[in-house]
Amino acid sequence: MNQTLKLKAFCKTCGADLVGIADLSPFKDGWPVIPRDILSPYTNAVSIAVRLDNSIISGIKDGPTIEYAEHYRTVNALLDNITAELAKWVVEKGFASFAVPASHIADENNLLGNISHKAVARMAGVGWQGKSLLIVSPEYGPRIRLATVLTDMPLITDQPLKNRCGACAECSKACPASAIKNVSTDGRYESRDDALHFSRCAEKTMQFKAMPGIGVRICGVCVKICPFGKKK
């Protein structure tokens, strides 16, 4: 196996369900990252996805359940463990690495992380970006959580997938905040405001966070409703 296959295999042994490699060059050309120089030592990003439990997602109605909130935290912790193990593995091979946590907010005002896990996952071929802005994987739909490892390890990069949302508007119709605009894209949205009334989504998740037993900014309705995530 070459180095890329060995890296992907290692991630799977740590608990990853999907792994892709993205070229960081586009991100260095004005895509939002925090801080601005965070990418300078690195050439590639490894996108890690862990699938969510179908039975827990299926229990979501018009908003998050306590079970979903607990599962969300558990999967985030697993992702952070996987990325920490991968970063260590990369360093042991003589290269630099930086594990970006699954749910870290670097800019509280704009709700932005160090780098968009979704943008990395799209470039890494994990899935396409749906109308909800979620990454929709062929295997699990949007029923995945994501994390990222930055590295200068020479790797074979993957390619973005063709968007398959088409005329489907299920997430837009189901959104409890009426935030999803039902706007299509072949590649990526130039701004999240192209796809969402983002303030509506942000306000709704704050309301859900205040519910007893939730405590995190989640919803889950668009995760549940997407046809690509449902069992055949």
FENDABEL-V58836 format. One record per backbone hydrogen bond with DSSP energy under -1.0 kcal/mol. CO is the residue of the C=O (numbers start at 0). NH is the residue of the N-H. If there is no record, write none. Layout:
# FENDABEL-V58836
CO_NH + CO_NH
This chain:
# FENDABEL-V58836
1_5 + 2_6 + 3_7 + 4_8 + 5_9 + 6_10 + 7_11 + 8_12 + 9_13 + 10_15 + 11_14 + 17_48 + 19_46 + 20_157 + 21_44 + 23_27 + 25_28 + 34_37 + 36_39 + 38_41 + 42_23 + 43_150 + 44_21 + 45_148 + 46_19 + 47_146 + 48_16 + 48_17 + 49_144 + 52_56 + 53_57 + 56_59 + 64_68 + 65_69 + 66_70 + 67_71 + 68_72 + 69_73 + 70_74 + 71_75 + 72_76 + 73_77 + 74_78 + 75_79 + 76_80 + 77_81 + 78_82 + 79_83 + 80_84 + 81_85 + 82_86 + 83_87 + 84_88 + 85_89 + 86_90 + 87_91 + 89_94 + 90_93 + 95_151 + 97_149 + 99_147 + 106_110 + 106_111 + 111_105 + 111_106 + 113_33 + 115_119 + 116_120 + 117_121 + 118_122 + 119_123 + 120_125 + 121_124 + 127_135 + 129_132 + 133_129 + 135_127 + 136_140 + 139_142 + 140_136 + 141_143 + 142_51 + 144_49 + 146_47 + 147_99 + 148_45 + 149_97 + 150_42 + 150_43 + 164_167 + 168_172 + 169_173 + 170_174 + 174_177 + 178_196 + 190_193 + 191_195 + 194_180 + 195_197 + 196_199 + 196_200 + 197_201 + 198_202 + 199_203 + 200_204 + 201_205 + 202_206 + 203_207 + 204_208 + 205_209 + 207_210 + 208_214 + 210_213 + 215_217 + 219_223 + 220_224 + 221_225 + 225_228
